[in-house]
Amino acid sequence: MVNFNFKGLMAPVFTVFNDDMTLNTNKILNYATFLQKSGINGVLGEFKKYSTGPGQKNFNGTSGEGMSLNVKERMSVAESWVKAVKETKQHLMVQVGGAPLPDVLQLAKHAEQIGVDSILCLPELYFKPTNVEELANYLKLVGEAAPNTPLLYYHIPAWTNVNIHMGKFLNFVPNKIPTFSGIKFTSVNLEEGMEAVRANNRSFAVFLGADTLTAGAMAMGFDSAISTTLNIFPQLSIDIMNFLKSSKIQEAKETQDKLSTLTSIITKNGTWVPTMKAAMNLATPINVGVARSPLMNLNKDQLTEMKNSLSKHIKFPVFITTKSQSLSCLTLGNPAVYSVNDGYVRLCLQFLTKIINMEQVNVYRKMLAVTVTSVLLEHGFDGAEKDSLGTLTEMLQAFICEVGHLGRNYCELNGRSEPLLADIIMAFVDMGYNLNEIPKYVRGVQHSVLPSLQPQTATKQLNMLSAGTKQSLPVHIPQHYPPFPDPHAYVRTPTHKQPVIDYESVREKAAIQKRDIEKALTKFLAKTSEVHNLFETDEANIFPLIACKPPYPPYLSALLPQDQIFDPEDLDFDPKSQILQQVKDAKEAKERKRVKIEPKEEVEEAEENLNDSAKSEESTTPKTFIDNPYLAATKLPSKENAEGS
């Protein structure tokens, strides 16, 4: 009898391909390390190919692509995983089914020879078993090929079309197959699954294979799962198990909803394996490549849509690329944190709450960035993303600041104002660093010497909008106050269009105005006086001609009164106005002499002066007879006539 006692979460790993679709076994150690750091202690190498359709996303489709591999390639991948898990101390289960029976038996023997921990096997896919006896006989042949390795059956009826009740099968199989240890149950029928869990007094291991049923199945009694999403979001499934163990049902339900939402987003535009591989390339530091033909991979637009949708629910980590065997990854809010010095990362995480995009704004920050790149090159890194370089620079700055603060504290504690080397040593000791490693680091690696800082001349800003001379602050304003702005910001500069004064433009403008006036007068006369028509038609008024008819008689207009009224002051000679002005002047003269004259005497004197002036005018003006009453001189009425009227 073999002993199989693994319980918990196991990740069905992907097959990693290069760009030319050849196997890439160099990344398997990094892959295993990533899963181990993420809390996944079991690895399932499902080196076969099944993919779920869009309408069957509830099933956990197979992640490996064994049907796209030949037997030699499947053996090579299994051997690489055996080497990797020896370092990570993980349980390795290898799936050997999905091929002709001779190949299945060969793969089972090979798996036992290389030292895998357990074997998983699909049923015969062409001559399908129809009852528990036929299935048990098939698995017995596989078990005999690896008599010292635990054997489990892979139940996925949606794709194998082998619909044998697992509860009945597990009650039938005891003592039939010595190495048989359990099943992987990939079905939505949890009633059948619970019968399998309770079968034979719970003596068999039953792994749940449906990602979207993790919380419900665990609550009903499942204690282990093999889920593809453990490669991408391992923490979610771990949280679900921990919440259920602590009886936090609501938290487990919310976490399951988030996992189901992410699964739906990933598989929206494609089948299971290509979409899950694309999601792992986006959300983890492990690039597993794309799926082999005949599977259809996502195009660029679909990948962009997936990334944008996932970014609303998760935060993508920042990675450092390397060709060495050690994995280098920086993530926040994730227990899987890797770097050259894990203790250093844990120390500096308290200074980082998010990934910071580095903006090199001064020479000191640039020197820190150069230092970080030099250290990365010394440790075998080939390149780094900008965000990763910014994060490491921020961590180095935080480390230097922490050493400086602790050194200053020890300096002040000893009553000194300047720190000594002993203060820095105490700071390193307080931070938990072994100073004996510093000499080893100095002697062990050939370090690159950083160039000295070069003085930089500040670029002069061009004042494109300068207007006037910038004023300095007056004496009564403190000089530390902000300076005055540029004059154009507060000085009002009137702007107007300069007049046109050149001779040609003035003459042209005058000619245009004259032509417009003549045209307007012509139209006015055509509408207000008689006109002649050139054509005797209905449209004769289009071309009117002004009738040249002189007024009759010609002198009549001079004899008739006009509407225009002239102001007497505008005339060249107005006797009445002249007399009134003389009266006014005489009155002012008398006031200057301060001679008091009674009002009656003033009136009489004015009348006498008026009569005298009129008589003198009559005597000097020749008597001419004017027939037109409108052209005759004005005669003032006499005093008697005025009083009588």
C-alpha angles and dihedrals in degrees: 000000000000124000120233114176105154116134130169135045125346124184119220098220128218125240108249117225133187122231090269090054094252120134117274107203093162092081096053094089091051089046092053092045091052092052093045092051089048092058099260110134099176132064127195117198101204097180097182136081132253127139130190122233124235092265095051104054092132089078122082100233120207113276101202122074103221094147086062090052130071122231093263092053092048091053092048092053092048091051091051091052091050090056092047098050091050086069098038095041094227131150111255121206119181124200110219102173133091095077138084112297096253090054091046091053091046091051091048092052091047092049092055092046094055091047108251116173098230143353129231120198137190121217123260104289100203106032091039118199113243101192141025094266095056091047092048092050092052093049090046090061090052091047092052089055089059105027096169100047126082112251126210130185122233109222112193106143094173089072107020092044088217102137103185117148107248095207091058092042094053091048090051102043102064112115089008096088115026095202098043110124110163148302143268105234112206104172139103092230098102091172089064089042093055091050087054091050092051095042118121092003093304092296095140130072113241116193118197112228102187115093096197094053098052098111095043095045093046090050090053095051112283112135102181137046140186106202131167092217089065085080091058109023105020094155093062094059091043090053091050091055093046093048092051092049088053092046091244095145097165093052090048090050093050092049091049090051090053092049091049091049092052091048091052091049092050097048096041098103104028151010126298106266100042093045094046091049090051091050092050091051089053101042104034137047091244115093106200094177124225132309122273123246138305086040113090115232125210121267125232095267092050091049090051091049091050093050093048092048094047092047089065090063106028139030115239114228125231119241138200114218120226139163094210124100094253117087118231119196136148120203133156124214090022125101090219100086121157135177141135089282116026092190090055091052092051090050094051097042088084088065095049125069096163141003108281122213105226118232109190099216101158141027094254092058089047091053090052089052091049089050092052093049090049091053091047092052090049090055095051102264116148100197146343135214118245093247092050092049090049092051094050091047090052090050092050091050091049090049093051091047091050092051090048094050093049092045091051091049092053090046093053091043089061093048097253130127098206121053121236131209089263090061091054091048090052089049091055091047091049090052091052101251125144109230092200089074093062096072090046090052092048094050098037103058130047102237125207117235114236116229119247120260114270119216112248126210115224113242113243114241113232113231098219093166100040115140122178128342120312111241124228123228116277121246095258093057116078112247094231090068117101113276124250115276123245113295093243088066095065110009113096112228112188114219126195138158114272114239119249109245105164115118099238094052093046093051092046092050092048091050091051092050092048092050091049091050093050091048092050092048091048092053091047093052091045090057098041103040140040119292138190123229123222095205130040095223139105089265094053093116091067092080106032123177121206111244113242099218116147116220116259122257097020096215096048094093091059092054099046120084115256130222092237115101117204124213111234090228090060092059120095093230126028115163095193093052091047092052093049090050090052091052090051092050092049091051092052091049092053091049091054091055088050091228113157113223122178117242093246094054091049092055093048092048091049091050092049091050090048093051092045092051091048092050092048090049092051091050094049099039115079114239109247125170115233115192095195109080091203092060097046121106119263117258121207115226118245123252094249093052091048093051092045092052 
